């Protein structure tokens, strides 16, 4: 996978683990190894700016997905290929959510990254059936990488 982690937050995050999570999600969903995506980690002030600019919503959020080519999961025979887009993470918001959820900030970041990547692949949670499908898949993927049950979702959107 052509996944690039860009930490612009000034806060240390587990970049190797995030990269491992990204690669696992894309391999599990049959995304071609040449598909490109960037994961950018920003501070709360920058996330608030992006949230206002892209979503017209105030304040920082936990994760944003900015799709490019509207890809969907592929198959083993025909993996999805193209420019997937960007995932933006905010470790400050993740830390707050993790504290409320009773788990680590790093586990929250893994959950948020997976959530954002699923959005890039066309998953959503606008209705109950879609929410169940997306969150079940998210839970399975995160659990596979963590080697233990995924933390309960604290996703803001």
The 8 nearest C-alpha neighbors of each residue, nearest first, counted from 0:
[[1, 32, 2, 33, 22, 34, 35, 31],
 [0, 2, 35, 33, 34, 36, 32, 3],
 [3, 1, 36, 0, 37, 35, 4, 18],
 [2, 4, 37, 38, 5, 1, 36, 18],
 [5, 3, 38, 39, 37, 6, 2, 14],
 [6, 4, 39, 38, 7, 40, 3, 37],
 [5, 7, 40, 8, 39, 4, 41, 9],
 [6, 8, 41, 40, 9, 5, 39, 42],
 [9, 7, 41, 42, 10, 6, 40, 89],
 [8, 10, 7, 11, 6, 42, 41, 40],
 [11, 9, 8, 12, 90, 42, 6, 7],
 [10, 12, 9, 13, 8, 6, 14, 90],
 [11, 13, 14, 10, 105, 90, 6, 40],
 [14, 12, 16, 15, 17, 105, 11, 18],
 [15, 13, 17, 16, 12, 18, 4, 6],
 [16, 14, 18, 17, 13, 19, 20, 12],
 [17, 15, 19, 18, 13, 14, 20, 109],
 [18, 16, 20, 14, 19, 15, 21, 13],
 [17, 19, 21, 15, 16, 20, 14, 22],
 [18, 20, 16, 22, 17, 21, 23, 15],
 [21, 19, 17, 23, 18, 22, 16, 24],
 [22, 20, 18, 24, 23, 19, 17, 25],
 [21, 23, 19, 25, 20, 24, 26, 18],
 [22, 24, 20, 26, 21, 25, 27, 19],
 [25, 23, 27, 21, 22, 26, 28, 20],
 [24, 26, 30, 28, 22, 27, 23, 29],
 [25, 27, 29, 23, 28, 24, 30, 22],
 [28, 26, 24, 25, 29, 23, 30, 140],
 [29, 27, 25, 72, 26, 30, 24, 73],
 [30, 28, 73, 78, 26, 74, 27, 75],
 [29, 31, 79, 25, 78, 28, 73, 26],
 [32, 30, 78, 80, 33, 79, 34, 29],
 [31, 33, 0, 34, 30, 1, 80, 26],
 [34, 32, 31, 0, 1, 35, 80, 81],
 [35, 33, 81, 80, 31, 32, 82, 1],
 [36, 34, 1, 82, 83, 2, 33, 81],
 [35, 37, 2, 84, 83, 85, 1, 3],
 [36, 38, 3, 85, 2, 4, 39, 86],
 [37, 39, 4, 86, 87, 85, 3, 5],
 [38, 40, 5, 87, 6, 4, 37, 88],
 [39, 41, 6, 88, 7, 8, 87, 89],
 [42, 40, 8, 7, 89, 45, 46, 88],
 [41, 43, 8, 45, 44, 89, 46, 91],
 [42, 44, 46, 59, 45, 47, 89, 91],
 [45, 43, 47, 46, 42, 48, 59, 41],
 [44, 46, 48, 47, 42, 43, 41, 49],
 [47, 45, 59, 43, 49, 48, 44, 50],
 [46, 59, 48, 58, 50, 44, 45, 49],
 [49, 47, 45, 51, 46, 50, 52, 44],
 [50, 48, 52, 46, 51, 47, 53, 45],
 [49, 51, 47, 54, 48, 53, 52, 56],
 [50, 52, 55, 56, 48, 49, 57, 54],
 [51, 53, 49, 50, 55, 54, 48, 56],
 [54, 52, 50, 51, 49, 55, 56, 48],
 [53, 55, 56, 50, 51, 52, 49, 57],
 [56, 54, 51, 52, 53, 50, 57, 49],
 [57, 55, 51, 54, 50, 58, 52, 53],
 [58, 56, 51, 47, 50, 55, 59, 48],
 [59, 57, 47, 60, 56, 50, 51, 46],
 [60, 58, 47, 46, 43, 50, 44, 61],
 [59, 61, 62, 46, 92, 58, 50, 47],
 [60, 62, 92, 89, 93, 88, 155, 59],
 [63, 61, 88, 87, 60, 111, 115, 89],
 [62, 64, 87, 86, 115, 65, 88, 61],
 [63, 65, 86, 115, 85, 66, 119, 118],
 [64, 66, 85, 84, 86, 63, 67, 119],
 [67, 65, 84, 119, 83, 64, 69, 85],
 [66, 68, 84, 83, 82, 69, 65, 85],
 [67, 69, 70, 82, 83, 66, 81, 84],
 [70, 68, 67, 66, 71, 120, 121, 83],
 [71, 69, 120, 68, 83, 79, 72, 121],
 [70, 72, 120, 121, 73, 79, 69, 119],
 [73, 71, 28, 79, 29, 120, 30, 70],
 [72, 74, 78, 79, 29, 77, 30, 71],
 [75, 73, 77, 78, 76, 29, 72, 28],
 [74, 76, 77, 29, 78, 73, 28, 30],
 [77, 75, 74, 78, 73, 29, 79, 31],
 [78, 76, 74, 75, 73, 79, 29, 31],
 [79, 77, 73, 29, 31, 30, 74, 75],
 [80, 78, 73, 30, 31, 72, 29, 77],
 [79, 81, 31, 34, 30, 78, 33, 82],
 [82, 80, 34, 83, 68, 35, 79, 70],
 [81, 83, 35, 68, 84, 34, 67, 36],
 [82, 84, 67, 36, 68, 35, 66, 81],
 [85, 83, 66, 67, 36, 65, 82, 119],
 [84, 86, 37, 65, 36, 38, 64, 66],
 [85, 87, 64, 38, 63, 115, 39, 65],
 [86, 88, 39, 63, 62, 38, 40, 64],
 [89, 87, 62, 40, 61, 39, 41, 90],
 [88, 90, 61, 41, 91, 92, 42, 40],
 [89, 91, 93, 92, 94, 88, 108, 42],
 [92, 90, 94, 93, 89, 43, 95, 42],
 [91, 93, 95, 61, 94, 90, 89, 96],
 [92, 94, 90, 96, 91, 95, 61, 104],
 [93, 95, 104, 97, 91, 92, 96, 90],
 [96, 94, 92, 98, 93, 97, 99, 91],
 [95, 97, 99, 93, 98, 94, 100, 153],
 [96, 98, 100, 94, 102, 104, 99, 95],
 [97, 99, 101, 95, 96, 100, 94, 102],
 [100, 98, 96, 97, 101, 95, 102, 153],
 [101, 99, 97, 98, 102, 96, 153, 151],
 [102, 100, 98, 99, 97, 103, 150, 96],
 [101, 103, 97, 100, 98, 150, 104, 106],
 [104, 102, 106, 105, 97, 107, 101, 98],
 [103, 105, 94, 107, 97, 106, 93, 108],
 [104, 106, 108, 107, 103, 109, 13, 12],
 [107, 105, 109, 103, 108, 104, 110, 102],
 [108, 106, 104, 110, 105, 109, 97, 93],
 [107, 109, 105, 111, 110, 106, 112, 104],
 [110, 108, 106, 112, 107, 111, 113, 17],
 [109, 111, 107, 113, 108, 112, 114, 106],
 [112, 110, 114, 108, 113, 109, 107, 115],
 [111, 113, 115, 109, 114, 110, 108, 116],
 [112, 114, 116, 110, 111, 115, 117, 109],
 [115, 113, 111, 117, 112, 116, 110, 137],
 [116, 114, 118, 112, 64, 117, 113, 86],
 [115, 117, 119, 113, 118, 114, 112, 120],
 [116, 118, 120, 114, 119, 122, 115, 113],
 [117, 119, 122, 115, 121, 120, 116, 123],
 [120, 118, 116, 66, 117, 121, 64, 83],
 [121, 119, 71, 117, 118, 70, 122, 72],
 [120, 122, 118, 119, 71, 123, 117, 70],
 [123, 121, 118, 117, 120, 133, 124, 119],
 [124, 122, 125, 118, 129, 121, 130, 133],
 [123, 125, 130, 129, 126, 133, 127, 122],
 [124, 126, 123, 129, 130, 127, 128, 122],
 [127, 125, 129, 124, 128, 130, 123, 131],
 [126, 128, 130, 129, 131, 124, 125, 132],
 [127, 129, 131, 130, 126, 132, 124, 125],
 [130, 128, 124, 132, 131, 126, 127, 133],
 [131, 129, 124, 127, 133, 128, 132, 134],
 [130, 132, 128, 134, 129, 133, 135, 127],
 [133, 131, 129, 135, 130, 134, 136, 128],
 [134, 132, 130, 136, 135, 131, 137, 129],
 [133, 135, 137, 131, 136, 132, 130, 138],
 [136, 134, 138, 132, 137, 133, 131, 139],
 [137, 135, 139, 133, 134, 138, 140, 132],
 [136, 138, 134, 140, 135, 139, 133, 141],
 [139, 137, 135, 141, 136, 149, 140, 134],
 [138, 140, 136, 142, 137, 141, 143, 135],
 [141, 139, 143, 137, 142, 138, 136, 24],
 [140, 142, 144, 138, 143, 149, 139, 145],
 [143, 141, 149, 148, 145, 139, 147, 144],
 [144, 142, 140, 146, 141, 145, 139, 147],
 [143, 145, 141, 142, 146, 20, 140, 23],
 [146, 144, 142, 147, 143, 141, 149, 148],
 [145, 147, 143, 144, 142, 148, 141, 149],
 [148, 146, 142, 145, 149, 143, 144, 141],
 [149, 147, 142, 150, 146, 145, 138, 141],
 [148, 150, 142, 138, 141, 147, 151, 145],
 [149, 151, 152, 148, 102, 106, 107, 110],
 [150, 152, 149, 153, 100, 138, 102, 148],
 [153, 151, 154, 150, 110, 100, 134, 107],
 [152, 154, 96, 155, 151, 100, 97, 107],
 [155, 153, 152, 156, 61, 111, 96, 62],
 [156, 154, 153, 61, 60, 62, 96, 152],
 [155, 154, 60, 61, 62, 63, 153, 124]]
